Amino acid sequence: MIAGMAGVGHKDVISAVTFMAVLLTILLQASTTGYVARKLGVEMRGDAGHEE
């Protein structure tokens, strides 16, 4: 049982939809971060913290 969902109708559907929305949001952001960073010119080259 999900905390705070006692007595809520269709709680299984609500929790499944919420899980999928969070998962898809994370995957979308993770897969586009590099592209957006390159387009904005903020991508760091090389290892972080190792300046020569």
C-alpha positions in Angstrom: 0.0 0.0 0.0 1.2 3.5 -0.8 1.3 5.9 2.2 -1.5 8.4 2.1 -3.6 6.6 -0.5 -5.9 4.8 1.9 -9.5 5.1 0.8 -8.6 6.6 -2.6 -10.3 5.0 -5.6 -8.2 3.6 -8.4 -5.0 4.0 -6.4 -3.2 1.4 -8.4 -3.9 3.3 -11.6 -2.8 6.6 -10.0 0.4 5.1 -8.7 1.2 3.5 -12.1 0.6 6.7 -14.1 2.7 8.7 -11.6 5.5 6.2 -11.8 5.5 6.2 -15.6 5.4 10.1 -15.7 8.4 10.3 -13.4 10.3 7.6 -15.3 9.7 9.2 -18.7 10.6 12.6 -17.4 13.9 11.4 -16.0 14.7 9.5 -19.2 13.9 12.5 -21.4 16.0 14.8 -19.4 18.9 12.4 -19.2 18.9 11.7 -22.9 18.8 15.4 -23.9 21.2 17.0 -21.4 24.3 16.6 -23.5 22.6 18.0 -26.7 21.2 21.0 -24.8 24.6 21.7 -23.2 26.3 21.6 -26.5 23.7 23.9 -28.1 24.1 26.4 -25.2 27.9 26.2 -25.2 28.2 25.0 -21.6 29.6 21.5 -22.2 32.8 20.9 -20.3 35.6 19.1 -22.1 37.9 16.5 -20.4 37.8 15.3 -16.9 36.2 17.6 -14.4 38.6 19.0 -11.8 41.7 18.2 -13.9 43.0 21.4 -15.4 46.4 21.6 -17.1 
